[in-house]
Amino acid sequence: MAKQRFEFREGASAKFWQIEVKGKKYVVEWGKIGTKGQSKETEFADAKAAQIAAKKLIAQKTGKGYEPVSATAAEAKRPKAVAAKTKTAKASTERAGATPKVVDLLADQLRTLCKSPGKTDAGFLGAGVGAEIRTWGSLVGTDVELDEESLKTLAPLKLSRVVEELDGNYVARFRGLFAGLSLIVEGDESGLMASWVPLPSGSSQTYEVHQDEWSASKAAPSIGGALVKKLDDPLPDFANAYAAFDKGARKEKFDAHLDPAALWKASEWLVDVFLDISVKDLDGQLKAALAFASWSGNKDAIADWPQLLNYWLLAHWAFGNDEALKETLEIARNVKHPATLEISGFVEKGQLKNADAILNKRNTLLAMAPSKALSPEAKKRRQALEKELKSESPEVVSAKKEIQSDPSPSDAAKLFDELVALSAKDAYSREVYQRRPQAIREFADVVDERWLPVLLHHQCLAARFVDSHKLAIPGLILAIAKLSKDYQTFRKRIDQFGVGAFGLQRKEEHAIAVGLFVSDPGALKWLVDDATAWAKRIDEWDVPVSDAYEHVLLKHPLPETFGLIQRVLSAKDFHGGNWRICVDTAVAAGRLKAVPALDALRSALEKGLGRKDNGERAAIEKALKQVEAAARG
């Protein structure tokens, strides 16, 4: 795949992103338009995998409003860096030939950058200085100047904000709470994190992170050494001084139990559990969890290092290591780190907005956790759970025998076996992604009453686990809906087992199932309430689209649908977060002849909704004509 470049321009924001596939690798470059930006190389098992991953990233970018441009033309327009004279340059020149103190260098650099908007690739540094770094007085000095607007961005990261907003942009900062890393510089799509744990020389190892990647790659052995690279003008004397310092620091290592890279890897499963965001199977993430045996060795250190305390609080809670959790909570009572206080409150009292949804994942974690992560008591509970999951009532056994007594396997039996097989595979693989929705519909169309006890049995099991667990078989919810005589019967059958563990996949199936009863007032209210809650946040980025709205209501010409169409098309702005659903809404307005939304549709066109190069604009203009014709008729 040749190099492809995309640009995003909106208000004061002007940034580029480009990708090039080279065999089984791809190289991504990003940054502000007019700068060299940054680059990252990722390797895959083979060239095909690299191509698939690249296409997925391109789809994400275009979905956020990035538009393709000629990489050659864009490179020709890039201005050359202009050297700047600053007080820092003078200070570093005076110290030439001597090894400067890290404290002095960093303090000078921060003073200069904070007074010089636009001097870094990340923009005004004040907007990216993490709250934690301001507490390191010995490093940054006490006279770093930040204006009032910048100070507003320095509030410590709140776990509740991450979890309640389910915001993927917080993944790096979230994992930093358990790896001992703080975000100190934030760019448009990338960030620079610094370790809480100093290397033997006293410097803080830094790591580059990017919102499209879950990896954290080393940037420089010191904060100052990493930050100086962010300057448009690298100031040679200053950079050389840090290069000499970093050369020695680069050979240093962390104590094994405090190594940020190791803790970063061990914390990946926490993202899946708390943010419901995953790029690979949960089983693979859990294999990297820290072993319970290492807890004993960590006990003496966790009071001094919050990242370890934060990790073990959640690990013991998640895996049911109850006795170890009690001991960890006692240690936490004397630690004032903001994240530790929040995590302790969640573990003890469920103090988190969507705590119930997270609590429902504990059975999944107990069933899937590697034995090394479990305490002896937790292992006994898992054995009891496994025994319970294998038991079947006489009614279920009888129903299975009747189904299996058919001379040859029915279409329903074949499709059910296929759905069971799909549940055990990676939900993000191309095979599962493409086949799953179709198989769910086909199974619901052919299932008969004999299957109901079997379906309810499997739904009872599935309701305990997150979508990625093999027992969370797709298709159960829609099939149960097809075998329910009315919405009340369906609602009772599903609610008796709970829906708290449902992830994005089953929430979509659930909404489609409720849509089968759209003529029922109760079902319609459920659909409208779900869609309305989403529509109120239409102007926000990274808010998952309501499945009830997208998959059900947009197909029905109801007054409630027309009201929602009007609300969606009246969004303050059309951006990468809501662009696709707003375009689909505009097109649906024409198909449904949504006359009440006529003014909103006209306004959306005036505000620029719809790209011309891919036919969106033409489709929306056609929709407008359809609605206008309906209004005249």
N, C-alpha and C positions, 0 to 999 in steps of 0.2 A: 504494500500500500504506500503510495507516494505521500509526501508530507501534505497534510491538510491543515489550514489555518482558519480560525474562527475569531470573530471580534464581538464584543458587547459594549454598546454605548447607550448610556441612560443617565440623564442629568449630568452630574459631575464625574460619573464613573466611565472610564474608558480602558478596557483591558482586553488582552488577547489570550488565546489558548490554541495550541497546535499540537498535532500528533503525527508521528511517522513510525510505521511498522518496518522493522528490519529483521527478517527471518522470524525467529521465535521470541523476539523482543520488540517492545515499542518504547519510543522516547516521547515524553510529554514535556512541552515548554509552556510557561505561562507567566503573566506579569502585566504591568501597566503598559499601554501602548506608548511607544517611544523609548522604552527601556529594553535592555537585553533580557530581563526577566530571569527566571530560574528554569532548571530542567531536571527531569527524573527519568531513569531507565528502569523498566520492569521486564523480567524474563518469565516465560511460560514453558510448559512442557513441550510444546511444538508450535510451528508457525500458524496452524489453524486456530489454536487456542488464543494466540496473540491477536489474530485478526478479529475473532469473535469479541474479545475483551475491548479492543479498540473501537469497534462499531457500537458497543454498549456505551462507552464513554462519550462518543460523538452524539449518540441519541440523547444522553443526559444533558450535554451542553446545548444542543439545539433546543431542547425542551425548556431550558432556562433563558432562552432568548439570544444565544450566540448565533451569529450569522456567518456563513462561509465567505472567505475572501481569498484572493490570490496570495500565497505565501511569498512569492517572489516580489510582487508589487509592494507588499507590506514591508518587506525587508529593505527595499530601496528607499522607502519613506522614513525609516527610523533615523532620528537625528543622532549626531555624535555627542558623546558625553562632554559637558562643559566643565572644566576644572573650576573649583570654588576655593576661595581663600577664607579660612576660618581661624578662630583663636586656637582651635585644636591643632591645626597645622603648625602654628607658631610654637605651641607647647611641645609638640612631638619633635620639632626640629631642635629645640633647645636641649632635649634629652637624648639626641642622636648619639649612638655609641655606648649608651648606658642601658642596663636592663631596667625598665621602669616598673614601678609597683602596679599591680593589677588594679588596686583601689584607685590610684590617681588616674590611670588611663581610662578606666570605665567612667569615673565621675566626670572627667573632662568631656568624654565622648557623649555621655547622656546630656550634659548641660548644652552642648553644641546642637545636638540633634533635636532636643526639645524646643530650642529657640528657632529652629530652621525647618518650617513646614516643607514637605516635599523632598527632603534630603535623603529619604530612604525609599526603597521599592515598596514598602508597606505604607507610605504616606507619613502623616504626622506621628512620630513615635509615641507621643503621649497616649494615643488611642490604642496602642498595643502593649504598653508596659503592664505586665500582670501585677495584681495587688500584692502578691507575695514578695516580688522583687523590691518593693518599696520598704519592706520590713528588714531588708538586708542592709542596714545602715552602714556596716563596715565596707560594703562593696560600692554602693551608689553615692555615698556621701549624704549630707543632710540638706544641701542647698540646690537639689535638682528642681528646676522650675517647670510646673505644669499648669496650664490654665484651667479655669473652672469647668469648661466643657469636657476637657480630657479627663479630669478627675471623676466625672460621672461614670466613665467606662471602667474605672478601676475597682468596682465592687467585687469582692471575692465571689468566685463561681458558686452558685447554689445548686446542690443536687436536685432540689425540687424543680428548679427551672429547667434543668436538662430533661428530667423524666417527664414532667407534665407537658412540655412542648414537643417531646419526641423529636428534638432538633438534631439532625445529622451533623450540623456544623459544630456541635459541641463534643463530638466523639473524642477528639484529641484531648481536649481539656478534661473531659470525664475520665479518660484512662489515666491522665496525669495524676489524678487523685490517688491512684493505686500504684503508679510507677514512680512517683516522686518527681514529677515534672510540671513546670508552670509555663504557660504561654507568655512570652515576653514581647514578641513582635508578631502582629497579625496582618497579613496582606489580604488581597482580594479572595484568594482561594488557598493560601498557604500560610504557615505559621512557623515560628521559631520557638522551641521550648527549651527550658534550662533545668538542669537537675537540682533538686534540693540538697542532694548529698555532694559535698565537695570532693574533688580528687585530692590526693595527698598534698599537692602543691597549693591547694586552696581554691583552685579555679572550678568553675561549674561547667560540666560537659553540656553541649547544646545539640539539639536534634531538629531536623527539618520535618515538617508534617504537611500533608496535603489532604483536602477534603475528599478527593476521589480515591485516596489510598489509605489503607489502615496501617501501613508501615511507618516507622520513624527512623530516618537515616541520620547518622552522625554528621554534624555540620562543622563544629570546631570544638577543641577542648576547653575553651573559655567563652564566657558571654561576650567580652570585649572583642575577642578574635572573630566571633561570628557576626557581631554587629558592625564591625568595621567593613565587612564585605558588603553590607547593605548600602553603603554610601555610593552615590553616583560618582564622586571623586574619591578614590580609595586612600588619598593622602599617604604617599609612599613611606615617609618616615614613621608615621603612626602604625601603618600596616606591618612594616618590617619589624618594629618593636614587638608587636603581638605575635608575629610569625616565629620570632625567636623564643618567646615565652611558650607558645603552643607546641613547639617542636619537642620540648622536654615533657610537657604535660601529656602529649599524645601517647607516650609510653606507659603512662600510669593506668592502674586498674582499680575498679571498685571492689569492696568486699562482696562476695558472691550473693549474699542475701539482700544487698542493697543496690545491686546492679539495675539501673533503670531499664535497660534493654530486656533483661530477663523478666522483670516485673511487668513491663509493657506487654510482653507476649502472654504472660500468665493472666492478665486482666481482660483478655479479649472476650471471654464468655460473659463477663458482666455487662458488656454493651448489649448483647443479644437479650439478656434477661431484663435489664432496666429500660433500655431505649427501644427494644423490639426492632432493632436494625441488625441485619446480618448479611455478610457477603459469602459465607460458606456455612456448612452444617454445624450445628451446635455441638454435636458429638466430637468433631475435630477440635473445636475450641476448648472443650472441657479437658481434653487430653493434656493441655498445657497448664492446667490448674496446678497450684502448688500442692505438694504432698502433705498429708496431715502430719506425718512424722517430722516435717520441718518446722511445724508450729512450736514444738518444744524449744528448738534452737532460736526461734524468733522472739520468744517471750521477753527476754531481757532487753531486746532492742525496740520493741514496739512503743514503749512509753516515750522514747526519744524521736522516733520516726513515724509520723502520722500515716504515711503511705502504707506501711506494713499493718498498722492498726486498722486503717480503713478496709484493707483487703481482707484481713482475717475476720473482722466483724461480719462482713457480707458472706464470706466463704463458709464460716461456721453456721450462720443462719440458713444459707441456701441448702447446704448438705445435711442439715440436722445434727451437727456436732454440738449438742446442747450443753454438755458440761464445759467444753472448751469455750463456748459462747459466753456462758456466765462469767467465766474467768476473764475473758477479753473485755466484757462490759465493765467489770470492776476496774480494770486498768484505764479504760476510756473515760471514767468519771473524773479523772484528774488531768485530762488533756483538753485544751481549749480550741483546738483547730476547728474552724467552722464546719468543714465537711464531716469531721469525726462526730461533732455534736448532732448534725443532721442524720447521719447514718445510725448513730446510737438511738435516736428518737424513732427512726423507722423500724429498727430491729426490735425495740422494746414495745412500741405502742402503735406501729403502723402509721406513723405521722408522715404520710405522703399522699398526694391527691388521688393517685390511682394505685394505692397500696394493694387493694383487693386483686387487681389484675396480676400484680407481681407475686402476691402470695399464692395465686393459683398455679404458678410455675414451679413450686417446690417439689411436687410429685415428679415432674419431668426431670428436674435436677437430681433428685434422689435416685431415679431409675437409670439415668444416663451417666452420672458422675463416675469417673474411674475409681476403682477400689482404693487407690493410693490417697484420694482426697477425703475419704470417709473415716470417721472414728469407729471404733469397735461397736458402739451403740447404734450408729447410723447404719452400719452393715447389717445388723440384725433387723432393723426396720425395713431395709431394702428386701431382705429375704421374705419378710411377711408380705410386703407389697407385691412381689413377684408371684407369690402363692395365690394371693387374692385375684390378681389379673388373669390367672389361668382358670379360675373357677367359672362354671356356667350353670345357670338355673335349668331345671328339667324342661321348662318351656322352650328355652333356647336350643337345648340338645334335640328336642323333638322337631322343632322347626328346621334345624339343619339337616336332620335325617330325611325329612319330607322333601326338601329341596334337592338333596343328593340322590333321591330315589328316582329322579327323572332318567329315562333311558339314555339320554345324552345331555351333556352340560348345556344349560339354557344360556341365552345371550346375557341375561342378568348375572348368572354365575361367572361367566367369562369376564364380564366387565368389572364385577366386584373383585375378582382376583387381580385384574389389571390395576384397579385403584389401590389395592393393598400393596402391590409391587411399587407403584408410584410413590406411596407414602414413605417408603424406605429409601428413596433416592433423594439426591440433592434437589431441593425445590427450585433452585435458581439455574439448574441445567436447562439447556435448550429443549431437550426431550420432554421434561416434565412441564416446563413453561408452556409449550405448544399443545401438548396432548391433554393435560389435566382438565381444562375447562370443557373440552369436547366430551371426554370420557364421563365427566360428572353429569352432563345433560343426557347422554345416551343411556346411562344407568338408570336415571330417574324416569326415563320414558318407558322402560321395559320391566321395572321391578313390580311385583305383585304383592298381595296381602300376606302371603306366606312368609315374606321377608321381614315383616314388621318386628317380631321379637328379636331377630338377629340384628337388625339395624339399631334398635333401642339398646341392646346389649353393648354393641360396639360404640354407640354414642356415649353411653355411661362411662366407658373407659376413655374415649377420646377427650371428653370434657375435662379430664384431669390434666391433660398435657398440652404443651404449646404446639403450634402448627408443625414444627420441624420434627416432632417425635413420630416414630413409625406407627404408633397406635392412633394417631390423629388422622384417620383415613378420610380422604376427601370424598365428597359425594353423599355422605350419610345425611346431612342436614336437608339437602334438596330432595332426596328420596323420601325421607320422613314426611316432608311437606306434601309430596305427591300422594302419599298414602293417608293424609289427614283430611277428614271431610270438611273441616272449616278452620278458620284462623285460630279460634280458641283452643281447639284440639291440638293443633300444631304448637301453639305457644306453650301449652301445658307440658307437652312431650319434651320440648327443648329446655324449658326453664327448670324442670325437675333435676337436671344434671348441672345446670349453670353454664354461662357463656363467658365467664371471666378470663379463661385461658385462651380465648379466640385471638388469633393474630390477624394480619392483613388478609390472608387467604380465606380463612373461614368467615371473617366478617363480610367479605364479598359474597360468599355462597349464602350466608345467612340473609343478607339483604335481598338477594335474588329469590330466595325461598319465601320470604315475607311478601315479595312482589306478586307471587301467585295468588294472593288473597287481597289484591289492591282495592277491590270493590268493598271489602269489609272496613267499616269505620275504624276499628282498632288497628288493623294493619296499616291503613292509610296514615293514621296519626303517628304510628311508629316510624314510618318512612319519612314523613314530613318533618318530624322532630329531629331525626338524624340529619336530614339535609339542611334544615334551618340552622342547626348548631354549626355546621361547616360553613354555610353561606355567610354567616356573621363574621367569619375570619377570612373571607375571600381576598382581602388586601394583604394578608400576611404571606410570607414565603414558607415553604416546606410544611404546609398543612395538608395532610392526606385528603384527597377528594372523597366526599361522601359516596359510598357504594350505592346507597339507597337512591341518591340523586342520579348518579351516572348510569347505573344499570337498570333502574326501574322507572323513576318518575319521568326521565327525559323521553320515555317511550309512550307516555300516556297524556292525552290532551285534557288535563284536569285543571280546574281553577288554581289549585295549590301549586301545580307545576308551573303555570303561567306566572304566578307571583314569585316563585323562586328564580325563574328565567330572568325576570325583570331585575331582581336583586343582584344576580350574578353579572349581568351585562352592565350594571351600574357601578361596577367596581371602580375605585379611584384610579387604578392604573392596571394595565395589562402587562404582566412580566413573566419571567420564566416559571414562576411558581404556579400561576393560574392560567397561562396562555392556552394550553391545549384544551382544558375543560371549558374555557370561555369561547373558544372557536367552536367546539362541539355544541355548546349551548346555543350559539347564534344560528348554526345550521339547523339544529332541532327546532328552533323557534319558527323557521320557515316550514318545516315538515309538519309541525303540529298546528300551524296557523295561529300562533300565539298573539292575537291582536292586542291584549293588554300590555304586552312587552314591546310594542311598536316603537315608542319613543326611545326606549333603552337600546333597542337594536340600532336605530339611526345614530344615537350618540356613540355607541361602540365603534361604528364604522368611522365616524368623524374623529375619534380618538386613535384611529390607526389599527384597530384589531384586524388581523388577517394578513399573511404574507402573500405577495403577488406571485413570487417565483414558484410556489408549490400549489397554487390553486385555491388557497384558503380564502383570499379576498374575493375571488369570483364566486365561491360557494356562499359566502355571507351576503354578497350583493344579490344573489339569486334568492336567498332566504328572505331578504328585505322585500323583494318584489312579491313573493308569495304572501307575506303577511299584509302588505299594502293591498293586494288584491282581495284578501279575505276581509279586510277592513271596509273596502268599498262595497263588497257584496253583502 
